[in-house]
Amino acid sequence: MNITLTTTWNPRGELPRLERFSSLRHEVYQHGIIVLPPESGREFSAVLEGLGWQPVIPPDWSWGRYLALQKAVHHCT
């Protein structure tokens, strides 16, 4: 069984908290997906990838929650 954690995230200086949480996330969930606002940029995505997350940047932020659910369903089927 796959257990996937997906979320939307608007980074506002919360990266240290996410870094602390990432090791626990690896113990509990097989996949971790974060949907970011379009303006997040490639550098921030690379940081998240380094922590073991799969960043997704939609072309329009209004698609954020939809993409989070879509990615979760995709990984669990």
mmCIF file of the N, C-alpha and C atoms, coordinates in Angstrom:
data_MODEL
# 
_entry.id   MODEL 
# 
loop_
_atom_site.group_PDB 
_atom_site.id 
_atom_site.type_symbol 
_atom_site.label_atom_id 
_atom_site.label_alt_id 
_atom_site.label_comp_id 
_atom_site.label_asym_id 
_atom_site.label_entity_id 
_atom_site.label_seq_id 
_atom_site.pdbx_PDB_ins_code 
_atom_site.Cartn_x 
_atom_site.Cartn_y 
_atom_site.Cartn_z 
_atom_site.occupancy 
_atom_site.B_iso_or_equiv 
_atom_site.pdbx_formal_charge 
_atom_site.auth_seq_id 
_atom_site.auth_comp_id 
_atom_site.auth_asym_id 
_atom_site.auth_atom_id 
_atom_site.pdbx_PDB_model_num 
ATOM 1   N N  . MET A 1 1  ? 0.841  -1.173 0.000   1.00 0.00 ? 1  MET A N  1 
ATOM 2   C CA . MET A 1 1  ? 0.000  0.000  0.000   1.00 0.00 ? 1  MET A CA 1 
ATOM 3   C C  . MET A 1 1  ? 0.888  1.238  0.000   1.00 0.00 ? 1  MET A C  1 
ATOM 4   N N  . ASN A 1 2  ? 0.541  2.205  -0.832  1.00 0.00 ? 2  ASN A N  1 
ATOM 5   C CA . ASN A 1 2  ? 1.234  3.483  -0.865  1.00 0.00 ? 2  ASN A CA 1 
ATOM 6   C C  . ASN A 1 2  ? 0.529  4.478  0.038   1.00 0.00 ? 2  ASN A C  1 
ATOM 7   N N  . ILE A 1 3  ? 1.307  5.194  0.791   1.00 0.00 ? 3  ILE A N  1 
ATOM 8   C CA . ILE A 1 3  ? 0.767  6.290  1.591   1.00 0.00 ? 3  ILE A CA 1 
ATOM 9   C C  . ILE A 1 3  ? 1.485  7.547  1.136   1.00 0.00 ? 3  ILE A C  1 
ATOM 10  N N  . THR A 1 4  ? 0.708  8.497  0.666   1.00 0.00 ? 4  THR A N  1 
ATOM 11  C CA . THR A 1 4  ? 1.264  9.720  0.097   1.00 0.00 ? 4  THR A CA 1 
ATOM 12  C C  . THR A 1 4  ? 0.771  10.928 0.865   1.00 0.00 ? 4  THR A C  1 
ATOM 13  N N  . LEU A 1 5  ? 1.668  11.841 1.133   1.00 0.00 ? 5  LEU A N  1 
ATOM 14  C CA . LEU A 1 5  ? 1.317  13.118 1.742   1.00 0.00 ? 5  LEU A CA 1 
ATOM 15  C C  . LEU A 1 5  ? 1.433  14.182 0.664   1.00 0.00 ? 5  LEU A C  1 
ATOM 16  N N  . THR A 1 6  ? 0.352  14.892 0.418   1.00 0.00 ? 6  THR A N  1 
ATOM 17  C CA . THR A 1 6  ? 0.402  16.024 -0.505  1.00 0.00 ? 6  THR A CA 1 
ATOM 18  C C  . THR A 1 6  ? -0.115 17.251 0.218   1.00 0.00 ? 6  THR A C  1 
ATOM 19  N N  . THR A 1 7  ? 0.432  18.381 -0.153  1.00 0.00 ? 7  THR A N  1 
ATOM 20  C CA . THR A 1 7  ? 0.000  19.623 0.458   1.00 0.00 ? 7  THR A CA 1 
ATOM 21  C C  . THR A 1 7  ? 0.282  20.777 -0.489  1.00 0.00 ? 7  THR A C  1 
ATOM 22  N N  . THR A 1 8  ? -0.421 21.857 -0.275  1.00 0.00 ? 8  THR A N  1 
ATOM 23  C CA . THR A 1 8  ? -0.060 23.105 -0.943  1.00 0.00 ? 8  THR A CA 1 
ATOM 24  C C  . THR A 1 8  ? 0.727  23.903 0.078   1.00 0.00 ? 8  THR A C  1 
ATOM 25  N N  . TRP A 1 9  ? 1.668  24.680 -0.411  1.00 0.00 ? 9  TRP A N  1 
ATOM 26  C CA . TRP A 1 9  ? 2.525  25.399 0.525   1.00 0.00 ? 9  TRP A CA 1 
ATOM 27  C C  . TRP A 1 9  ? 2.961  26.703 -0.066  1.00 0.00 ? 9  TRP A C  1 
ATOM 28  N N  . ASN A 1 10 ? 2.795  27.742 0.689   1.00 0.00 ? 10 ASN A N  1 
ATOM 29  C CA . ASN A 1 10 ? 3.249  29.064 0.293   1.00 0.00 ? 10 ASN A CA 1 
ATOM 30  C C  . ASN A 1 10 ? 4.404  29.430 1.224   1.00 0.00 ? 10 ASN A C  1 
ATOM 31  N N  . PRO A 1 11 ? 5.647  29.226 0.787   1.00 0.00 ? 11 PRO A N  1 
ATOM 32  C CA . PRO A 1 11 ? 6.792  29.410 1.684   1.00 0.00 ? 11 PRO A CA 1 
ATOM 33  C C  . PRO A 1 11 ? 6.926  30.842 2.187   1.00 0.00 ? 11 PRO A C  1 
ATOM 34  N N  . ARG A 1 12 ? 6.875  30.965 3.488   1.00 0.00 ? 12 ARG A N  1 
ATOM 35  C CA . ARG A 1 12 ? 7.028  32.280 4.137   1.00 0.00 ? 12 ARG A CA 1 
ATOM 36  C C  . ARG A 1 12 ? 8.002  32.146 5.296   1.00 0.00 ? 12 ARG A C  1 
ATOM 37  N N  . GLY A 1 13 ? 9.196  31.703 5.007   1.00 0.00 ? 13 GLY A N  1 
ATOM 38  C CA . GLY A 1 13 ? 10.190 31.540 6.063   1.00 0.00 ? 13 GLY A CA 1 
ATOM 39  C C  . GLY A 1 13 ? 9.979  30.298 6.899   1.00 0.00 ? 13 GLY A C  1 
ATOM 40  N N  . GLU A 1 14 ? 9.205  29.330 6.420   1.00 0.00 ? 14 GLU A N  1 
ATOM 41  C CA . GLU A 1 14 ? 8.907  28.131 7.188   1.00 0.00 ? 14 GLU A CA 1 
ATOM 42  C C  . GLU A 1 14 ? 9.785  26.948 6.789   1.00 0.00 ? 14 GLU A C  1 
ATOM 43  N N  . LEU A 1 15 ? 10.813 27.183 6.003   1.00 0.00 ? 15 LEU A N  1 
ATOM 44  C CA . LEU A 1 15 ? 11.668 26.095 5.551   1.00 0.00 ? 15 LEU A CA 1 
ATOM 45  C C  . LEU A 1 15 ? 12.352 25.354 6.704   1.00 0.00 ? 15 LEU A C  1 
ATOM 46  N N  . PRO A 1 16 ? 12.848 26.022 7.759   1.00 0.00 ? 16 PRO A N  1 
ATOM 47  C CA . PRO A 1 16 ? 13.468 25.277 8.862   1.00 0.00 ? 16 PRO A CA 1 
ATOM 48  C C  . PRO A 1 16 ? 12.514 24.266 9.508   1.00 0.00 ? 16 PRO A C  1 
ATOM 49  N N  . ARG A 1 17 ? 11.255 24.628 9.641   1.00 0.00 ? 17 ARG A N  1 
ATOM 50  C CA . ARG A 1 17 ? 10.271 23.698 10.214  1.00 0.00 ? 17 ARG A CA 1 
ATOM 51  C C  . ARG A 1 17 ? 10.067 22.502 9.281   1.00 0.00 ? 17 ARG A C  1 
ATOM 52  N N  . LEU A 1 18 ? 10.015 22.758 7.995   1.00 0.00 ? 18 LEU A N  1 
ATOM 53  C CA . LEU A 1 18 ? 9.861  21.675 7.024   1.00 0.00 ? 18 LEU A CA 1 
ATOM 54  C C  . LEU A 1 18 ? 11.085 20.770 7.033   1.00 0.00 ? 18 LEU A C  1 
ATOM 55  N N  . GLU A 1 19 ? 12.264 21.338 7.180   1.00 0.00 ? 19 GLU A N  1 
ATOM 56  C CA . GLU A 1 19 ? 13.486 20.534 7.254   1.00 0.00 ? 19 GLU A CA 1 
ATOM 57  C C  . GLU A 1 19 ? 13.446 19.592 8.455   1.00 0.00 ? 19 GLU A C  1 
ATOM 58  N N  . ARG A 1 20 ? 12.993 20.089 9.595   1.00 0.00 ? 20 ARG A N  1 
ATOM 59  C CA . ARG A 1 20 ? 12.882 19.234 10.789  1.00 0.00 ? 20 ARG A CA 1 
ATOM 60  C C  . ARG A 1 20 ? 11.849 18.132 10.591  1.00 0.00 ? 20 ARG A C  1 
ATOM 61  N N  . PHE A 1 21 ? 10.775 18.416 9.896   1.00 0.00 ? 21 PHE A N  1 
ATOM 62  C CA . PHE A 1 21 ? 9.680  17.467 9.679   1.00 0.00 ? 21 PHE A CA 1 
ATOM 63  C C  . PHE A 1 21 ? 10.016 16.416 8.621   1.00 0.00 ? 21 PHE A C  1 
ATOM 64  N N  . SER A 1 22 ? 10.934 16.712 7.722   1.00 0.00 ? 22 SER A N  1 
ATOM 65  C CA . SER A 1 22 ? 11.189 15.844 6.576   1.00 0.00 ? 22 SER A CA 1 
ATOM 66  C C  . SER A 1 22 ? 11.634 14.435 6.965   1.00 0.00 ? 22 SER A C  1 
ATOM 67  N N  . SER A 1 23 ? 12.472 14.293 7.982   1.00 0.00 ? 23 SER A N  1 
ATOM 68  C CA . SER A 1 23 ? 12.910 12.945 8.359   1.00 0.00 ? 23 SER A CA 1 
ATOM 69  C C  . SER A 1 23 ? 11.738 12.112 8.882   1.00 0.00 ? 23 SER A C  1 
ATOM 70  N N  . LEU A 1 24 ? 10.846 12.717 9.653   1.00 0.00 ? 24 LEU A N  1 
ATOM 71  C CA . LEU A 1 24 ? 9.653  12.017 10.125  1.00 0.00 ? 24 LEU A CA 1 
ATOM 72  C C  . LEU A 1 24 ? 8.739  11.674 8.957   1.00 0.00 ? 24 LEU A C  1 
ATOM 73  N N  . ARG A 1 25 ? 8.623  12.570 8.003   1.00 0.00 ? 25 ARG A N  1 
ATOM 74  C CA . ARG A 1 25 ? 7.799  12.313 6.826   1.00 0.00 ? 25 ARG A CA 1 
ATOM 75  C C  . ARG A 1 25 ? 8.282  11.084 6.086   1.00 0.00 ? 25 ARG A C  1 
ATOM 76  N N  . HIS A 1 26 ? 9.590  10.891 5.988   1.00 0.00 ? 26 HIS A N  1 
ATOM 77  C CA . HIS A 1 26 ? 10.146 9.720  5.304   1.00 0.00 ? 26 HIS A CA 1 
ATOM 78  C C  . HIS A 1 26 ? 9.803  8.421  6.040   1.00 0.00 ? 26 HIS A C  1 
ATOM 79  N N  . GLU A 1 27 ? 9.664  8.485  7.346   1.00 0.00 ? 27 GLU A N  1 
ATOM 80  C CA . GLU A 1 27 ? 9.318  7.295  8.133   1.00 0.00 ? 27 GLU A CA 1 
ATOM 81  C C  . GLU A 1 27 ? 7.861  6.891  7.951   1.00 0.00 ? 27 GLU A C  1 
ATOM 82  N N  . VAL A 1 28 ? 6.991  7.863  7.732   1.00 0.00 ? 28 VAL A N  1 
ATOM 83  C CA . VAL A 1 28 ? 5.556  7.610  7.710   1.00 0.00 ? 28 VAL A CA 1 
ATOM 84  C C  . VAL A 1 28 ? 4.994  7.470  6.296   1.00 0.00 ? 28 VAL A C  1 
ATOM 85  N N  . TYR A 1 29 ? 5.467  8.284  5.376   1.00 0.00 ? 29 TYR A N  1 
ATOM 86  C CA . TYR A 1 29 ? 4.899  8.332  4.031   1.00 0.00 ? 29 TYR A CA 1 
ATOM 87  C C  . TYR A 1 29 ? 5.919  7.887  2.988   1.00 0.00 ? 29 TYR A C  1 
ATOM 88  N N  . GLN A 1 30 ? 5.453  7.131  1.998   1.00 0.00 ? 30 GLN A N  1 
ATOM 89  C CA . GLN A 1 30 ? 6.332  6.717  0.910   1.00 0.00 ? 30 GLN A CA 1 
ATOM 90  C C  . GLN A 1 30 ? 6.628  7.862  -0.051  1.00 0.00 ? 30 GLN A C  1 
ATOM 91  N N  . HIS A 1 31 ? 5.699  8.779  -0.196  1.00 0.00 ? 31 HIS A N  1 
ATOM 92  C CA . HIS A 1 31 ? 5.848  9.902  -1.114  1.00 0.00 ? 31 HIS A CA 1 
ATOM 93  C C  . HIS A 1 31 ? 5.474  11.191 -0.395  1.00 0.00 ? 31 HIS A C  1 
ATOM 94  N N  . GLY A 1 32 ? 6.129  12.262 -0.763  1.00 0.00 ? 32 GLY A N  1 
ATOM 95  C CA . GLY A 1 32 ? 5.800  13.586 -0.246  1.00 0.00 ? 32 GLY A CA 1 
ATOM 96  C C  . GLY A 1 32 ? 5.784  14.565 -1.393  1.00 0.00 ? 32 GLY A C  1 
ATOM 97  N N  . ILE A 1 33 ? 4.653  15.169 -1.625  1.00 0.00 ? 33 ILE A N  1 
ATOM 98  C CA . ILE A 1 33 ? 4.475  16.087 -2.743  1.00 0.00 ? 33 ILE A CA 1 
ATOM 99  C C  . ILE A 1 33 ? 4.036  17.438 -2.197  1.00 0.00 ? 33 ILE A C  1 
ATOM 100 N N  . ILE A 1 34 ? 4.688  18.491 -2.654  1.00 0.00 ? 34 ILE A N  1 
ATOM 101 C CA . ILE A 1 34 ? 4.329  19.844 -2.249  1.00 0.00 ? 34 ILE A CA 1 
ATOM 102 C C  . ILE A 1 34 ? 4.020  20.648 -3.508  1.00 0.00 ? 34 ILE A C  1 
ATOM 103 N N  . VAL A 1 35 ? 2.828  21.197 -3.563  1.00 0.00 ? 35 VAL A N  1 
ATOM 104 C CA . VAL A 1 35 ? 2.450  22.070 -4.671  1.00 0.00 ? 35 VAL A CA 1 
ATOM 105 C C  . VAL A 1 35 ? 2.760  23.503 -4.237  1.00 0.00 ? 35 VAL A C  1 
ATOM 106 N N  . LEU A 1 36 ? 3.588  24.170 -5.027  1.00 0.00 ? 36 LEU A N  1 
ATOM 107 C CA . LEU A 1 36 ? 4.080  25.504 -4.698  1.00 0.00 ? 36 LEU A CA 1 
ATOM 108 C C  . LEU A 1 36 ? 3.443  26.564 -5.583  1.00 0.00 ? 36 LEU A C  1 
ATOM 109 N N  . PRO A 1 37 ? 3.426  27.798 -5.128  1.00 0.00 ? 37 PRO A N  1 
ATOM 110 C CA . PRO A 1 37 ? 2.950  28.881 -5.983  1.00 0.00 ? 37 PRO A CA 1 
ATOM 111 C C  . PRO A 1 37 ? 3.865  29.037 -7.205  1.00 0.00 ? 37 PRO A C  1 
ATOM 112 N N  . PRO A 1 38 ? 3.323  29.495 -8.315  1.00 0.00 ? 38 PRO A N  1 
ATOM 113 C CA . PRO A 1 38 ? 4.121  29.629 -9.537  1.00 0.00 ? 38 PRO A CA 1 
ATOM 114 C C  . PRO A 1 38 ? 5.370  30.497 -9.379  1.00 0.00 ? 38 PRO A C  1 
ATOM 115 N N  . GLU A 1 39 ? 5.339  31.463 -8.498  1.00 0.00 ? 39 GLU A N  1 
ATOM 116 C CA . GLU A 1 39 ? 6.489  32.348 -8.343  1.00 0.00 ? 39 GLU A CA 1 
ATOM 117 C C  . GLU A 1 39 ? 7.598  31.775 -7.455  1.00 0.00 ? 39 GLU A C  1 
ATOM 118 N N  . SER A 1 40 ? 7.454  30.538 -6.984  1.00 0.00 ? 40 SER A N  1 
ATOM 119 C CA . SER A 1 40 ? 8.444  29.945 -6.083  1.00 0.00 ? 40 SER A CA 1 
ATOM 120 C C  . SER A 1 40 ? 9.808  29.788 -6.731  1.00 0.00 ? 40 SER A C  1 
ATOM 121 N N  . GLY A 1 41 ? 9.838  29.422 -7.976  1.00 0.00 ? 41 GLY A N  1 
ATOM 122 C CA . GLY A 1 41 ? 11.104 29.344 -8.690  1.00 0.00 ? 41 GLY A CA 1 
ATOM 123 C C  . GLY A 1 41 ? 11.812 28.010 -8.561  1.00 0.00 ? 41 GLY A C  1 
ATOM 124 N N  . ARG A 1 42 ? 12.715 27.783 -9.454  1.00 0.00 ? 42 ARG A N  1 
ATOM 125 C CA . ARG A 1 42 ? 13.441 26.515 -9.555  1.00 0.00 ? 42 ARG A CA 1 
ATOM 126 C C  . ARG A 1 42 ? 14.406 26.302 -8.390  1.00 0.00 ? 42 ARG A C  1 
ATOM 127 N N  . GLU A 1 43 ? 15.009 27.357 -7.874  1.00 0.00 ? 43 GLU A N  1 
ATOM 128 C CA . GLU A 1 43 ? 15.958 27.198 -6.769  1.00 0.00 ? 43 GLU A CA 1 
ATOM 129 C C  . GLU A 1 43 ? 15.279 26.614 -5.537  1.00 0.00 ? 43 GLU A C  1 
ATOM 130 N N  . PHE A 1 44 ? 14.112 27.124 -5.215  1.00 0.00 ? 44 PHE A N  1 
ATOM 131 C CA . PHE A 1 44 ? 13.391 26.607 -4.049  1.00 0.00 ? 44 PHE A CA 1 
ATOM 132 C C  . PHE A 1 44 ? 12.948 25.166 -4.280  1.00 0.00 ? 44 PHE A C  1 
ATOM 133 N N  . SER A 1 45 ? 12.538 24.852 -5.494  1.00 0.00 ? 45 SER A N  1 
ATOM 134 C CA . SER A 1 45 ? 12.167 23.471 -5.829  1.00 0.00 ? 45 SER A CA 1 
ATOM 135 C C  . SER A 1 45 ? 13.351 22.534 -5.624  1.00 0.00 ? 45 SER A C  1 
ATOM 136 N N  . ALA A 1 46 ? 14.534 22.972 -5.991  1.00 0.00 ? 46 ALA A N  1 
ATOM 137 C CA . ALA A 1 46 ? 15.733 22.152 -5.821  1.00 0.00 ? 46 ALA A CA 1 
ATOM 138 C C  . ALA A 1 46 ? 16.009 21.872 -4.337  1.00 0.00 ? 46 ALA A C  1 
ATOM 139 N N  . VAL A 1 47 ? 15.770 22.857 -3.486  1.00 0.00 ? 47 VAL A N  1 
ATOM 140 C CA . VAL A 1 47 ? 15.945 22.661 -2.041  1.00 0.00 ? 47 VAL A CA 1 
ATOM 141 C C  . VAL A 1 47 ? 14.988 21.582 -1.546  1.00 0.00 ? 47 VAL A C  1 
ATOM 142 N N  . LEU A 1 48 ? 13.732 21.657 -1.964  1.00 0.00 ? 48 LEU A N  1 
ATOM 143 C CA . LEU A 1 48 ? 12.744 20.663 -1.541  1.00 0.00 ? 48 LEU A CA 1 
ATOM 144 C C  . LEU A 1 48 ? 13.085 19.279 -2.066  1.00 0.00 ? 48 LEU A C  1 
ATOM 145 N N  . GLU A 1 49 ? 13.541 19.200 -3.307  1.00 0.00 ? 49 GLU A N  1 
ATOM 146 C CA . GLU A 1 49 ? 13.959 17.909 -3.868  1.00 0.00 ? 49 GLU A CA 1 
ATOM 147 C C  . GLU A 1 49 ? 15.097 17.320 -3.041  1.00 0.00 ? 49 GLU A C  1 
ATOM 148 N N  . GLY A 1 50 ? 16.018 18.160 -2.600  1.00 0.00 ? 50 GLY A N  1 
ATOM 149 C CA . GLY A 1 50 ? 17.115 17.711 -1.749  1.00 0.00 ? 50 GLY A CA 1 
ATOM 150 C C  . GLY A 1 50 ? 16.650 17.148 -0.414  1.00 0.00 ? 50 GLY A C  1 
ATOM 151 N N  . LEU A 1 51 ? 15.478 17.582 0.034   1.00 0.00 ? 51 LEU A N  1 
ATOM 152 C CA . LEU A 1 51 ? 14.892 17.073 1.280   1.00 0.00 ? 51 LEU A CA 1 
ATOM 153 C C  . LEU A 1 51 ? 14.014 15.846 1.037   1.00 0.00 ? 51 LEU A C  1 
ATOM 154 N N  . GLY A 1 52 ? 13.926 15.415 -0.213  1.00 0.00 ? 52 GLY A N  1 
ATOM 155 C CA . GLY A 1 52 ? 13.137 14.223 -0.520  1.00 0.00 ? 52 GLY A CA 1 
ATOM 156 C C  . GLY A 1 52 ? 11.696 14.476 -0.890  1.00 0.00 ? 52 GLY A C  1 
ATOM 157 N N  . TRP A 1 53 ? 11.335 15.722 -1.125  1.00 0.00 ? 53 TRP A N  1 
ATOM 158 C CA . TRP A 1 53 ? 9.983  16.067 -1.528  1.00 0.00 ? 53 TRP A CA 1 
ATOM 159 C C  . TRP A 1 53 ? 9.902  16.149 -3.038  1.00 0.00 ? 53 TRP A C  1 
ATOM 160 N N  . GLN A 1 54 ? 8.715  15.967 -3.581  1.00 0.00 ? 54 GLN A N  1 
ATOM 161 C CA . GLN A 1 54 ? 8.485  16.171 -5.011  1.00 0.00 ? 54 GLN A CA 1 
ATOM 162 C C  . GLN A 1 54 ? 7.732  17.484 -5.170  1.00 0.00 ? 54 GLN A C  1 
ATOM 163 N N  . PRO A 1 55 ? 8.419  18.556 -5.549  1.00 0.00 ? 55 PRO A N  1 
ATOM 164 C CA . PRO A 1 55 ? 7.730  19.826 -5.739  1.00 0.00 ? 55 PRO A CA 1 
ATOM 165 C C  . PRO A 1 55 ? 6.993  19.863 -7.077  1.00 0.00 ? 55 PRO A C  1 
ATOM 166 N N  . VAL A 1 56 ? 5.831  20.481 -7.065  1.00 0.00 ? 56 VAL A N  1 
ATOM 167 C CA . VAL A 1 56 ? 5.033  20.676 -8.272  1.00 0.00 ? 56 VAL A CA 1 
ATOM 168 C C  . VAL A 1 56 ? 4.675  22.158 -8.331  1.00 0.00 ? 56 VAL A C  1 
ATOM 169 N N  . ILE A 1 57 ? 4.940  22.785 -9.465  1.00 0.00 ? 57 ILE A N  1 
ATOM 170 C CA . ILE A 1 57 ? 4.616  24.202 -9.623  1.00 0.00 ? 57 ILE A CA 1 
ATOM 171 C C  . ILE A 1 57 ? 3.572  24.325 -10.726 1.00 0.00 ? 57 ILE A C  1 
ATOM 172 N N  . PRO A 1 58 ? 2.341  24.673 -10.366 1.00 0.00 ? 58 PRO A N  1 
ATOM 173 C CA . PRO A 1 58 ? 1.295  24.827 -11.382 1.00 0.00 ? 58 PRO A CA 1 
ATOM 174 C C  . PRO A 1 58 ? 1.473  26.124 -12.160 1.00 0.00 ? 58 PRO A C  1 
ATOM 175 N N  . PRO A 1 59 ? 0.941  26.191 -13.360 1.00 0.00 ? 59 PRO A N  1 
ATOM 176 C CA . PRO A 1 59 ? 1.032  27.432 -14.125 1.00 0.00 ? 59 PRO A CA 1 
ATOM 177 C C  . PRO A 1 59 ? 0.187  28.545 -13.509 1.00 0.00 ? 59 PRO A C  1 
ATOM 178 N N  . ASP A 1 60 ? -0.818 28.158 -12.731 1.00 0.00 ? 60 ASP A N  1 
ATOM 179 C CA . ASP A 1 60 ? -1.712 29.131 -12.092 1.00 0.00 ? 60 ASP A CA 1 
ATOM 180 C C  . ASP A 1 60 ? -1.989 28.621 -10.681 1.00 0.00 ? 60 ASP A C  1 
ATOM 181 N N  . TRP A 1 61 ? -1.830 29.471 -9.666  1.00 0.00 ? 61 TRP A N  1 
ATOM 182 C CA . TRP A 1 61 ? -1.978 29.053 -8.277  1.00 0.00 ? 61 TRP A CA 1 
ATOM 183 C C  . TRP A 1 61 ? -3.389 28.558 -7.950  1.00 0.00 ? 61 TRP A C  1 
ATOM 184 N N  . SER A 1 62 ? -4.368 28.965 -8.730  1.00 0.00 ? 62 SER A N  1 
ATOM 185 C CA . SER A 1 62 ? -5.732 28.508 -8.468  1.00 0.00 ? 62 SER A CA 1 
ATOM 186 C C  . SER A 1 62 ? -5.852 26.994 -8.660  1.00 0.00 ? 62 SER A C  1 
ATOM 187 N N  . TRP A 1 63 ? -4.895 26.369 -9.320  1.00 0.00 ? 63 TRP A N  1 
ATOM 188 C CA . TRP A 1 63 ? -4.889 24.916 -9.520  1.00 0.00 ? 63 TRP A CA 1 
ATOM 189 C C  . TRP A 1 63 ? -4.183 24.170 -8.386  1.00 0.00 ? 63 TRP A C  1 
ATOM 190 N N  . GLY A 1 64 ? -3.667 24.874 -7.400  1.00 0.00 ? 64 GLY A N  1 
ATOM 191 C CA . GLY A 1 64 ? -2.855 24.265 -6.351  1.00 0.00 ? 64 GLY A CA 1 
ATOM 192 C C  . GLY A 1 64 ? -3.510 23.103 -5.629  1.00 0.00 ? 64 GLY A C  1 
ATOM 193 N N  . ARG A 1 65 ? -4.687 23.299 -5.076  1.00 0.00 ? 65 ARG A N  1 
ATOM 194 C CA . ARG A 1 65 ? -5.356 22.232 -4.321  1.00 0.00 ? 65 ARG A CA 1 
ATOM 195 C C  . ARG A 1 65 ? -5.751 21.073 -5.229  1.00 0.00 ? 65 ARG A C  1 
ATOM 196 N N  . TYR A 1 66 ? -6.210 21.384 -6.415  1.00 0.00 ? 66 TYR A N  1 
ATOM 197 C CA . TYR A 1 66 ? -6.576 20.336 -7.370  1.00 0.00 ? 66 TYR A CA 1 
ATOM 198 C C  . TYR A 1 66 ? -5.367 19.459 -7.684  1.00 0.00 ? 66 TYR A C  1 
ATOM 199 N N  . LEU A 1 67 ? -4.228 20.074 -7.960  1.00 0.00 ? 67 LEU A N  1 
ATOM 200 C CA . LEU A 1 67 ? -3.034 19.299 -8.278  1.00 0.00 ? 67 LEU A CA 1 
ATOM 201 C C  . LEU A 1 67 ? -2.567 18.470 -7.094  1.00 0.00 ? 67 LEU A C  1 
ATOM 202 N N  . ALA A 1 68 ? -2.679 18.990 -5.876  1.00 0.00 ? 68 ALA A N  1 
ATOM 203 C CA . ALA A 1 68 ? -2.295 18.223 -4.693  1.00 0.00 ? 68 ALA A CA 1 
ATOM 204 C C  . ALA A 1 68 ? -3.126 16.948 -4.596  1.00 0.00 ? 68 ALA A C  1 
ATOM 205 N N  . LEU A 1 69 ? -4.432 17.061 -4.785  1.00 0.00 ? 69 LEU A N  1 
ATOM 206 C CA . LEU A 1 69 ? -5.297 15.875 -4.748  1.00 0.00 ? 69 LEU A CA 1 
ATOM 207 C C  . LEU A 1 69 ? -5.022 14.936 -5.919  1.00 0.00 ? 69 LEU A C  1 
ATOM 208 N N  . GLN A 1 70 ? -4.825 15.499 -7.092  1.00 0.00 ? 70 GLN A N  1 
ATOM 209 C CA . GLN A 1 70 ? -4.555 14.683 -8.278  1.00 0.00 ? 70 GLN A CA 1 
ATOM 210 C C  . GLN A 1 70 ? -3.273 13.871 -8.094  1.00 0.00 ? 70 GLN A C  1 
ATOM 211 N N  . LYS A 1 71 ? -2.218 14.484 -7.575  1.00 0.00 ? 71 LYS A N  1 
ATOM 212 C CA . LYS A 1 71 ? -0.949 13.781 -7.374  1.00 0.00 ? 71 LYS A CA 1 
ATOM 213 C C  . LYS A 1 71 ? -1.092 12.694 -6.308  1.00 0.00 ? 71 LYS A C  1 
ATOM 214 N N  . ALA A 1 72 ? -1.846 12.951 -5.263  1.00 0.00 ? 72 ALA A N  1 
ATOM 215 C CA . ALA A 1 72 ? -2.055 11.942 -4.218  1.00 0.00 ? 72 ALA A CA 1 
ATOM 216 C C  . ALA A 1 72 ? -2.768 10.724 -4.782  1.00 0.00 ? 72 ALA A C  1 
ATOM 217 N N  . VAL A 1 73 ? -3.825 10.954 -5.536  1.00 0.00 ? 73 VAL A N  1 
ATOM 218 C CA . VAL A 1 73 ? -4.578 9.851  -6.120  1.00 0.00 ? 73 VAL A CA 1 
ATOM 219 C C  . VAL A 1 73 ? -3.698 9.077  -7.088  1.00 0.00 ? 73 VAL A C  1 
ATOM 220 N N  . HIS A 1 74 ? -2.901 9.773  -7.872  1.00 0.00 ? 74 HIS A N  1 
ATOM 221 C CA . HIS A 1 74 ? -2.027 9.120  -8.843  1.00 0.00 ? 74 HIS A CA 1 
ATOM 222 C C  . HIS A 1 74 ? -1.039 8.178  -8.158  1.00 0.00 ? 74 HIS A C  1 
ATOM 223 N N  . HIS A 1 75 ? -0.453 8.612  -7.042  1.00 0.00 ? 75 HIS A N  1 
ATOM 224 C CA . HIS A 1 75 ? 0.536  7.784  -6.345  1.00 0.00 ? 75 HIS A CA 1 
ATOM 225 C C  . HIS A 1 75 ? -0.104 6.625  -5.595  1.00 0.00 ? 75 HIS A C  1 
ATOM 226 N N  . CYS A 1 76 ? -1.366 6.733  -5.281  1.00 0.00 ? 76 CYS A N  1 
ATOM 227 C CA . CYS A 1 76 ? -2.030 5.693  -4.487  1.00 0.00 ? 76 CYS A CA 1 
ATOM 228 C C  . CYS A 1 76 ? -2.782 4.679  -5.328  1.00 0.00 ? 76 CYS A C  1 
ATOM 229 N N  . THR A 1 77 ? -2.791 4.855  -6.633  1.00 0.00 ? 77 THR A N  1 
ATOM 230 C CA . THR A 1 77 ? -3.503 3.886  -7.479  1.00 0.00 ? 77 THR A CA 1 
ATOM 231 C C  . THR A 1 77 ? -2.546 3.050  -8.273  1.00 0.00 ? 77 THR A C  1 
# 
